[in-house]
Amino acid sequence: MKKFGIYTLDAIDVAGKTVLLRVDINEPIDRAEDQVTDDTRIRGCVPTIAELRDRGAKVVVLAHQGSDIEYKNYYTLRPHAAVLEKLLGSQVKFIPDVCGPAAQNAIRALQSGEVLLLDNVRFMAEEQTLFERSLKLTHAQQADTLVVRTLAPLADYYVCDAFAAAHRDQPTLCGFEQLLPSAMGRLFEKEYSVISSLMEAPARPCVFVLGGAKIADAFLMMQTVLDRGIADQVLSGGVVANILLAAKGEDIGAASRGFIEKQGYGSFIETAKPLLAKYGDRIVLPVDLAYTENGTRSEAMVGHLPQDSMLVDIGVQTAAMYRAAILAAKTVFVNGPMGIFEQEETEFGTKEVWQSLADTAAYTVVGGGDSVTATNKYHLAAKIDYICTGGGALIRFLSGEELPVVRALRHAAGAFPLD
């Protein structure tokens, strides 16, 4: 069976077969305690692992941990194995190797229904973003990298369940499809389906709430959903809102303006101007903002914002305005917090918006790492209709870009027909 030109798990007979399963279980880690502190992404891939295990596959799990920009952020997947084992209710073997002799021997020794987690694939140079950006290997070339050419001969199938990493063009994500019959896992299938529906036919009014500090992603998404008529309203918060206010000609103060420039976001003020000119009736800006002085929260109306204090949250009036829009909507998509929600004095706006998501009758979708963290902080996961594990992948998907992993999986569907 295919969806979106990609085989699903229903298309492959895995009994007694070795399946390489690429997942995204990149989670916050407490290094001092050697523990995973949030298991959202791990939980997301459990249904696929459990299904493969229960169907008699020999399951070899590949994953990464840590930002792929700085090597110091990498970490072993040993604590993830313990979480997976608890969630699956069965043994998960772990080996501190990716594709060396120890990993190869462990794969060969697997029995049907067993699960093996290999160590962090980003310990391999070819899995790092610097490698990806510098060499720009084709998918055929990725198939000839060490990790792919070593592990592919040991497997019968490749399954990708890492929608959150689908915007990456790296060997364990795009190389195996060149050599093995391939399918997407249940989480990948679900996320693709939900986001496709959001893009194609959202119930209206459709409201996007865009905040946080990942400015390039936010503006790419904003441009796309407005140009395509997907969003009826865009509610802005975080640094995104500060940039939009500056683009409108509002004085956001020297401190906030300086932060924008220091972070290299100054060009987005110019990017925002034509957006506001064209879609000013659909882009909603804060009317008041919060700042802190000596650890105490204060608020000011736009037009009377402080010069020397950073703007760190939306204000009470803006939060009420956003709540009304969310309660009146039929579809709400949120990516990014309204401010620095990690601190008590600056979390009000984010907390109010998230509570509005829980209270609305609209279909609600939350996406991106900080947004998932906020959902869990406020214990609202059960009240959100869909939590998408992807951040960068989600944004690029919403922009209409064919993701590298999607392209690779579609290639495999043609190269290795399973019908």
PyMOL commands that set and color helices and strands:
alter all, ss='L'
color gray80, all
select helices_A, chain A and resi 9-11+40-54+71-73+78-88+101-108+121-123+125-127+129-135+139-142+146-154+163-165+171-174+176-178+186-200+215-227+238-248+254-262+267-279+316-328+344-346+348-359+369-377+381-383+392-398+404-415
alter helices_A, ss='H'
color red, helices_A
select strands_A, chain A and resi 2-3+6-7+18-22+29-30+35-36+58-62+92-95+115-118+157-160+182-184+206-210+233-236+283-284+288-293+296-301+313-314+331-335+363-367+386-388
alter strands_A, ss='S'
color yellow, strands_A
deselect
rebuild
show_as cartoon
